[in-house]
Amino acid sequence: MTYKIGYLGPAATFTHLAVTKFFEDHAEHVPFLNIPQCMDAVAEGKIDVAVVPLENALEGSVNLTIDYLVHEQPLSIIGEIVAPIQQHLMVHPSREDSWGDAERVYSHSHAIAQCHKFLHHHLPKAKYEYATSTGAAAKYIQEHPEENMAAVANELAAQEYNLKIVRKNIHDYTHNHTRFAVLHPNQHTYIKTKTNKITDRTTLMITLPSDRSGALHQVLSAFSWRKLNLSKIESRPMKTGLGNYFFIIDIDMKMDDVLIPGAMAELEALGCGVRTLGTYSAYLI
């Protein structure tokens, strides 16, 4: 039976690149048009795991992934892939010598934002247009050679869609990485990988009681006195009205028998809502 891995497509997105480097070679890679479709597919058992972007070092969290995980599709994070991001400017081969005259630059909004300095300096008159992914942008360039456009994407995209890289590594900052979440309905699902683990992590979703002042301080104290290191805390709107938020907290260890359950019990006693989004290992590719 073929192991099916769903990812944000089309072929040659950064998510696809992460999948090719992370999982064993015999697995089947199944692209999806958007993040919700990919997450729905694993929930419905059409694929074995889903891989979607979670956070970028420069642009922050991918809100669609977090919100869909919290509000629509309660999957578990069973693994994390940390991948370096290298952005390249590419064009159809017929426009290799005239790329500086490109009228439009097409890519995912995060990719264009990550290359702002280069684009502002070298293509100041070009308009920016946003695709659902860098791979989708590269595919469009291949399919529309008559349009005077350039794409920002990765090296795999240039190979996949036969485009010419005219400038390499155009991103503004060198230390750019993206975290990708590996999702499945069952937290205890085992995944095989070709890479080495860099850390363990537990991700919690916490809602605060509406009638208790200083609740966030008490939440942080529950982790602090247990010496649980938090690598991330972020608020997102509950979508139930202004001023209503939930918090995503990353703890730098896997779920244990004492410390994290004790902190969760303390938070629940304070009137907080607590949900485990995942306890997993993170890998660098």
C-alpha positions as CSV (number, residue, x, y, z in Angstrom):
1,M,0.0,0.0,0.0
2,T,1.4,3.4,-1.0
3,Y,1.9,6.0,1.7
4,K,0.1,9.2,0.6
5,I,1.4,12.6,1.7
6,G,-0.8,15.6,1.0
7,Y,0.8,19.0,0.7
8,L,0.0,22.6,-0.4
9,G,0.5,22.4,-4.2
10,P,1.0,22.5,-7.0
11,A,4.2,20.7,-7.5
12,A,7.4,22.5,-6.5
13,T,6.0,24.7,-3.7
14,F,8.2,25.1,-0.6
15,T,5.9,22.7,1.1
16,H,6.5,20.1,-1.6
17,L,10.2,20.7,-1.3
18,A,10.0,20.0,2.4
19,V,8.1,16.8,1.8
20,T,10.6,15.5,-0.7
21,K,13.5,16.0,1.7
22,F,11.7,14.8,4.8
23,F,9.8,11.7,3.9
24,E,11.0,8.4,2.5
25,D,11.4,8.3,-1.2
26,H,8.7,5.7,-2.0
27,A,5.8,7.8,-0.7
28,E,3.3,9.3,-3.0
29,H,3.0,13.1,-3.0
30,V,-0.5,14.4,-3.5
31,P,-0.9,18.2,-4.2
32,F,-3.9,20.3,-3.1
33,L,-5.0,23.7,-4.3
34,N,-5.1,25.2,-0.8
35,I,-4.5,24.5,2.9
36,P,-8.1,23.7,3.9
37,Q,-8.5,21.1,1.1
38,C,-5.3,19.4,2.2
39,M,-6.4,19.3,5.9
40,D,-9.9,18.1,4.9
41,A,-8.3,15.3,2.9
42,V,-6.4,13.8,5.8
43,A,-9.4,14.2,8.1
44,E,-11.5,12.2,5.6
45,G,-8.8,9.5,5.2
46,K,-8.0,10.3,1.6
47,I,-4.3,10.7,2.4
48,D,-2.2,9.4,5.3
49,V,-0.7,12.7,6.5
50,A,-1.0,16.4,5.5
51,V,1.8,18.9,5.4
52,V,1.0,22.6,5.5
53,P,3.0,25.7,6.3
54,L,2.7,26.9,9.9
55,E,5.1,29.8,10.5
56,N,7.8,31.8,8.6
57,A,10.7,33.4,10.4
58,L,10.1,36.7,8.6
59,E,6.4,36.9,8.0
60,G,5.1,35.2,11.1
61,S,2.4,32.6,11.5
62,V,0.3,31.3,8.6
63,N,-3.1,32.3,10.1
64,L,-5.1,30.2,7.7
65,T,-3.5,27.0,9.0
66,I,-3.9,28.0,12.7
67,D,-7.5,29.2,12.3
68,Y,-8.6,26.2,10.3
69,L,-7.0,23.9,12.8
70,V,-8.8,25.6,15.7
71,H,-12.2,26.4,14.2
72,E,-12.8,23.9,11.4
73,Q,-10.7,20.8,11.4
74,P,-9.4,19.6,14.8
75,L,-6.4,17.6,13.6
76,S,-3.3,16.9,15.7
77,I,0.2,18.1,14.9
78,I,2.3,14.9,14.9
79,G,5.5,16.4,13.5
80,E,7.2,19.6,12.4
81,I,9.6,20.2,9.5
82,V,11.9,23.2,9.7
83,A,13.2,24.2,6.2
84,P,15.5,27.0,5.0
85,I,13.8,29.3,2.5
86,Q,15.8,30.4,-0.6
87,Q,13.9,32.6,-3.0
88,H,14.9,33.0,-6.7
89,L,13.7,35.3,-9.5
90,M,12.7,33.3,-12.5
91,V,11.2,33.9,-16.0
92,H,10.2,32.0,-19.0
93,P,13.3,31.1,-21.0
94,S,12.2,33.4,-23.9
95,R,12.5,36.4,-21.5
96,E,15.9,35.6,-20.0
97,D,17.6,38.6,-21.5
98,S,14.8,41.1,-20.8
99,W,13.8,40.1,-17.3
100,G,14.6,43.6,-16.0
101,D,11.6,44.9,-18.1
102,A,9.1,42.6,-16.4
103,E,5.8,44.4,-15.8
104,R,4.5,42.1,-13.1
105,V,6.0,39.9,-10.4
106,Y,3.9,36.9,-9.4
107,S,4.2,34.8,-6.3
108,H,2.8,34.1,-2.8
109,S,2.4,37.2,-0.7
110,H,4.9,36.0,1.8
111,A,7.5,35.3,-0.9
112,I,7.2,38.8,-2.4
113,A,7.4,40.4,1.1
114,Q,10.6,38.4,1.8
115,C,12.2,39.9,-1.3
116,H,11.0,43.5,-1.0
117,K,14.5,45.1,-1.1
118,F,15.6,43.3,-4.3
119,L,12.3,43.9,-6.1
120,H,12.2,47.6,-5.1
121,H,15.7,48.1,-6.4
122,H,15.7,46.0,-9.5
123,L,12.1,46.0,-10.6
124,P,10.7,49.3,-9.2
125,K,8.0,49.7,-11.8
126,A,6.7,46.1,-11.7
127,K,3.3,45.4,-10.1
128,Y,2.9,42.6,-7.6
129,E,0.3,39.9,-8.0
130,Y,-0.3,37.2,-5.5
131,A,-0.7,33.5,-6.1
132,T,-1.9,30.8,-3.7
133,S,1.7,29.4,-3.7
134,T,5.1,30.0,-5.2
135,G,4.7,26.8,-7.2
136,A,1.4,28.1,-8.6
137,A,3.1,31.3,-9.7
138,A,5.9,29.4,-11.5
139,K,3.4,27.1,-13.2
140,Y,1.5,30.2,-14.4
141,I,4.7,31.7,-15.9
142,Q,5.3,28.4,-17.8
143,E,1.8,28.3,-19.2
144,H,1.7,32.0,-20.2
145,P,5.0,32.8,-22.0
146,E,3.3,35.7,-23.8
147,E,2.9,37.7,-20.6
148,N,5.8,39.9,-19.5
149,M,6.1,38.5,-16.0
150,A,8.6,37.1,-13.5
151,A,8.0,34.7,-10.6
152,V,9.6,34.4,-7.2
153,A,9.9,30.7,-6.2
154,N,12.4,28.0,-5.3
155,E,14.9,26.0,-7.4
156,L,12.6,23.0,-7.6
157,A,10.0,25.2,-9.2
158,A,12.4,26.3,-11.9
159,Q,13.2,22.7,-12.7
160,E,9.6,21.5,-12.5
161,Y,8.3,24.2,-14.9
162,N,11.4,24.7,-17.1
163,L,11.9,28.3,-16.1
164,K,15.2,30.3,-16.1
165,I,16.5,31.6,-12.8
166,V,17.9,35.1,-13.6
167,R,18.8,36.0,-10.0
168,K,19.4,33.6,-7.1
169,N,18.9,34.2,-3.4
170,I,17.0,37.5,-3.7
171,H,15.5,37.3,-0.2
172,D,16.2,40.2,2.1
173,Y,17.5,38.1,5.0
174,T,19.6,35.0,5.0
175,H,18.3,33.4,8.2
176,N,14.9,32.6,6.8
177,H,13.1,29.4,7.7
178,T,9.6,28.1,7.6
179,R,7.9,25.6,10.0
180,F,5.7,23.1,8.3
181,A,3.1,21.1,10.4
182,V,2.6,17.4,9.8
183,L,-1.1,16.7,10.5
184,H,-3.2,13.6,11.3
185,P,-6.4,13.0,13.2
186,N,-4.6,10.6,15.6
187,Q,-1.9,12.2,17.7
188,H,-0.1,8.8,18.1
189,T,0.5,8.3,14.4
190,Y,4.1,7.3,13.6
191,I,5.9,9.0,10.8
192,K,9.2,7.9,9.1
193,T,11.7,10.5,8.2
194,K,15.1,10.9,6.4
195,T,16.3,13.7,8.7
196,N,17.4,14.2,12.3
197,K,15.3,15.6,15.2
198,I,16.3,19.0,16.5
199,T,13.8,19.4,19.4
200,D,10.5,18.3,21.0
201,R,7.5,20.5,21.3
202,T,4.0,20.6,22.7
203,T,1.5,23.1,21.3
204,L,-1.5,24.2,23.4
205,M,-4.5,26.4,22.6
206,I,-5.7,28.4,25.6
207,T,-8.8,30.6,26.1
208,L,-9.0,33.0,29.0
209,P,-12.0,33.4,31.3
210,S,-13.8,36.7,30.5
211,D,-14.4,37.7,34.1
212,R,-10.9,37.4,35.6
213,S,-8.4,40.2,35.5
214,G,-4.7,39.3,35.2
215,A,-5.6,35.9,33.7
216,L,-2.8,35.9,31.1
217,H,-0.3,36.6,33.9
218,Q,-1.6,33.6,35.8
219,V,-1.4,31.5,32.7
220,L,2.3,32.4,32.2
221,S,3.0,31.8,35.9
222,A,1.6,28.2,35.6
223,F,4.4,27.5,33.2
224,S,7.1,29.7,34.8
225,W,7.2,28.1,38.2
226,R,7.4,24.7,36.7
227,K,10.4,25.9,34.6
228,L,8.6,25.0,31.3
229,N,10.3,27.0,28.5
230,L,7.8,28.7,26.1
231,S,9.3,29.2,22.6
232,K,6.1,31.0,21.3
233,I,3.0,32.7,22.6
234,E,0.6,34.2,20.1
235,S,-3.0,35.6,20.2
236,R,-5.6,35.0,17.5
237,P,-9.2,36.3,17.4
238,M,-11.9,33.8,18.5
239,K,-14.2,35.2,15.7
240,T,-16.9,35.7,18.4
241,G,-16.6,39.4,18.7
242,L,-14.1,42.2,19.4
243,G,-11.7,41.6,22.3
244,N,-12.1,37.8,22.3
245,Y,-8.9,35.9,21.7
246,F,-7.3,32.5,22.1
247,F,-3.6,32.0,22.6
248,I,-1.3,29.5,20.9
249,I,1.6,28.4,23.2
250,D,4.6,26.3,22.2
251,I,6.4,24.4,25.0
252,D,9.9,23.1,24.4
253,M,9.2,19.5,25.4
254,K,6.9,16.7,24.7
255,M,3.9,15.9,26.9
256,D,5.1,14.3,30.1
257,D,3.2,12.7,33.0
258,V,3.6,15.6,35.5
259,L,4.7,19.1,34.5
260,I,2.5,19.9,31.4
261,P,-0.6,18.0,32.7
262,G,-0.1,19.9,36.0
263,A,0.0,23.2,34.3
264,M,-3.0,22.4,32.2
265,A,-5.0,21.3,35.3
266,E,-4.0,24.6,37.0
267,L,-5.2,26.6,34.0
268,E,-8.5,24.8,33.9
269,A,-9.0,25.5,37.6
270,L,-8.6,29.2,36.8
271,G,-11.4,28.9,34.3
272,C,-9.3,28.7,31.2
273,G,-10.1,26.5,28.3
274,V,-7.1,24.3,27.3
275,R,-6.7,22.1,24.2
276,T,-3.6,20.2,23.1
277,L,-3.0,20.8,19.4
278,G,0.0,18.4,19.3
279,T,3.0,16.9,21.1
280,Y,5.7,16.1,18.6
281,S,9.2,16.2,17.4
282,A,10.7,18.9,15.1
283,Y,13.1,18.1,12.3
284,L,15.5,20.3,10.3
285,I,16.0,19.5,6.6
